[in-house]
Structure formats: structure tokens, C-alpha cells
Amino acid sequence: MQKFILVGAIGISSLLAGCAGGMGAKGTDKAEAVMAPTQGNKASGTVTFVQSGDKLKVFAEISGLTPGLHGFHIHEKGDCSAPDGTSAGGHFNPSGKPHGDPAHADHHAGDLTQLVADANGVARQVSYVEGPTLADGPGNIIGRSVIIHAAPDDYKTQPTGNSGARQACGVIVQK
């Protein structure tokens, strides 16, 4: 009986520690962007952000894309009012770094792992990034936007990665 209680107590404390570890400042641990197509495009879906320690977990489920790779970024303004999505501004870059692969040290805070759409034009993926956060501070992404581009991100061309036209835009809101 004591062994069962000890195992249960360890399990509960681990669960609670895991929940607390994912919280951003002031309890913000989740945000979402509902993606709407820009003029003449069909891409739509949802991008969910969950704070996971020092990293941000990014869940994307998007349909209406052409098969293949698509540039995927957080942009500086939470404004999707322009028909082509340009009202979202440039990539979110509070630390002034060059555009680059989010798997390497130097990159914009808004540089995300590009989306991979299957033969049906659907992209479902989970990735983790360092830099953007749901916590208070310069890296906070609440109120900014997410853009999905028409072309792959080459992770080299400054400042955009040569990702092409903006296919969908969504404003990031706290959940």
C-alpha cells in the first residue's frame, strides 16, 4: 500500500511540475493564429503556440497549399488587413539578427521551420523554436501575425528567405 501511494505521489508531482514548466510569464502558456487566405489563395487553418520551457512549441495544421515546402514566419505586426498580407510587416526580429534557419543560432525570432504540404496540399507539423515566446518581454509574439508563403525558404536570402508571395495570414491571440 505504501509503495502504491509513493508511486502515485511521484506521478502527481511530476505531472504538476510539467504543467508549471510550460507556463509563460503571468500564466500565458498558449496562443493561436487562425489562418485566412490572402487574396486569390486557398490556404487556411490554425497555428497553435505552446510555451515549453525556453522553447516555443508550434503546431500547424494548414490546408489549401500547393504540395511541397512553404516559408513560414512570425511577422512584426498583427495586421492581416491588406489583400496580399503585406500589412503584417516584415519578419519579427527584436534582436536584429540576420534571417536564417531556426535550427541554427543566428536567425530572426520570427523564422520558423518551413511547412511541408503533402500531395493533397495539407501540412500538419510540430516544431520547436528558440527566441519567440509567450512570456512578457521583447520576444513576446502575442498580437503579432503568422504568414505562410508560396515558396520554400532558402534560409539565406536577406531579409525574407526568398519565400515568395504571402498565401495566408493570421493574428496571434492569447488562448
Secondary structure as UniProt FT lines:
FT   HELIX           2..21
FT   HELIX           25..27
FT   STRAND          30..37
FT   TURN            39..40
FT   STRAND          44..52
FT   TURN            53..54
FT   STRAND          55..63
FT   STRAND          68..70
FT   STRAND          72..75
FT   TURN            83..84
FT   HELIX           86..88
FT   TURN            94..95
FT   TURN            102..103
FT   TURN            109..110
FT   STRAND          115..117
FT   TURN            119..120
FT   STRAND          123..130
FT   TURN            138..139
FT   TURN            142..143
FT   STRAND          145..149
FT   TURN            158..160
FT   STRAND          166..174
//
